[in-house]
Amino acid sequence: MICEISKKILNEVYGGDTKESREKAIKDGYFMEWTKERIKNAFKAGNGTEKDLKRYMNDNKQYCVFVEI
């Protein structure tokens, strides 16, 4: 599972993007969860793959951090 966390939330709520702030954000529920089912449904009209998620992650890395759990 991969958690997507907004860099804006990390900066405004937790004072920056650190390992500790990421852990706190996940503990507090400030993340979007990427599971295999969600990946499949989110891309290519229900036929998404991990490759699609990797492209999405690359395209959005300036806005979010992605943490694998």
C-alpha positions, 0 to 999 in steps of 0.5 A: 500500500502507498500513502499519498500525503499533501506537501501543503498539509505537511508544511502547514500542519506539521511544520515541514516534510520530515520522516516524523511529520509524515508518520504523524500525518499518516497516524492522524489520517491526512493521507490518501491510500493507494491499494491495488483495487484503487489503482485499477479503478483510478486509471484507464477506465478500470484497467489501471496498473502500477505503471499508471500509478508511477506516472501519476506519482512522478507527475505530482511529486511537487505537490505530494509525497508518497510513502510505501507501507 
